[in-house]
Amino acid sequence: MASTKMPMAKALNESLRKALENDPKVLIMGEDVGKLGGVFRITDGLQKDFGEGRVIDTPLAESGIVGTAIGMALRGYRPVVEIQFDGFVFPAYDQIVTQLAKMHARALGKVKLPVVVRIPYGGGIGAVEHHSESPEALFAHVAGLKCVSPSNASDAYWMMQQAIASDDPVIFFEPKRRYWDKGEVDTEAIPGPLHRAAVAREGTDLTLAAYGPMVKTCLEAAAAAEEEGRSLEVLDLRSMSPVDFDAIQASVERTRRLVVVHEAPVFLGTGSEIAARITERCFYHLEAPVLRVGGFHSPYPPARLEDEYLPNLDRVLDAVDRALAY
């Protein structure tokens, strides 16, 4: 066992290094990923060790970056593309949803596009406009794309390598405010399937389902609720497309209540699909309606106001109180 405690950012760096070592067809592309090592230093030291031909500093042109990655994937490479901040992905949106997501179907399965698009996402870092978005539902809605988000260092290490090994395009959402949270990483472990949810904390009274940055918030809520005699199960979804509905159903059949939590706006968010699907699947098990906690249906506010916008412990516990009151 080779278990080491490290921040999520370091785990991602080690994972990318491992992928570069294991497969000469893996390469990294993005703005400032080379000499600078990325604005969050996720790619720090990789260009120095693997060269400018495999860790490539690109122009400030997201559409061009993704378009080039598509062409390289068609030639047999496995590009890992970094979008520097979540709000910068939209110039590349057309390339992602019109070309990357549809090429496999357009070619009747004969063409695969093993491209990973890394997107640091979410708020909580006091950033300026266009640097704190949570656009995951926009991509999860598009058939042909897989969308995942780790919540801890261990998952970041393993899920990144699994995403790179996938023959399907993967949008890899990295919760930037969790980059510096440390966790144990066993680099010799056998990871579970990429799109399988994991029970982060067992409970009996209600299920909190979350992914990415909100898993830690839900774990804190469960710890606070325990002091009041309430047992909350925390389910780390890990994947927004596909969603592990079987795991959610199994948890809800035990607890009979569900609250879905994400940073993105509640309106038409990932939680909406989960609420609808679980209501259909678990109608006779539920003792309360499925509730959702998330951001507001408004542009992300200035940094001074983001604490009012982001779901926090109190908002999660308020939803728990409402669900348990039925």
Disulfide bonds with the S-S distance in Angstrom:
none
